[in-house]
Amino acid sequence: MAPPDPKEEKKPRRRTKKEKFQSTAESTAPTPGESTSAPRPGIEVASVPSTAEETAPNTSPDDLKKQRALLKKLRAIEELKLRQASGEKLEKTQEQKIEKELEIVQELAKLGFID
């Protein structure tokens, strides 16, 4: 009988992206009672609904898509404001983005997502 061919040996199965993500999520998951995010002292961030289901359940898919895009822009603006408050110098385009915050909030109100 011939020795086994090394190419025929079973290789360990590669983990899928989903499996890799789950293993890292489990290892970094907070314990019950532990806060998921550390509050930043002295800086108050506006409360922005994270999902469309929290705001308006009877809306069209197009409105929900637009709402998600606008909320993403608001989160980016909040992050830029935090960076600016910490003393970081922002680029001109980033400052212009912050200036558009009111327009974004008005658009969300027009769509009926903000009172």
Residue pairs with C-beta under 8 A, 6 or more apart in sequence:
15 23
30 36
40 82
43 82
43 85
45 78
45 82
46 74
46 78
48 71
48 74
48 75
48 78
49 55
49 71
49 113
50 71
52 59
52 64
52 67
52 68
52 113
55 67
55 113
55 114
56 63
56 67
56 112
56 113
59 67
59 111
59 112
63 111
66 107
66 111
67 108
67 111
67 113
70 104
70 107
70 108
70 111
70 113
71 108
73 97
73 100
73 104
74 101
74 104
74 105
74 108
76 97
77 97
77 98
77 100
77 101
77 104
80 90
80 94
80 97
80 98
81 98
83 90
84 90
84 98
90 98
105 114
108 114
109 115
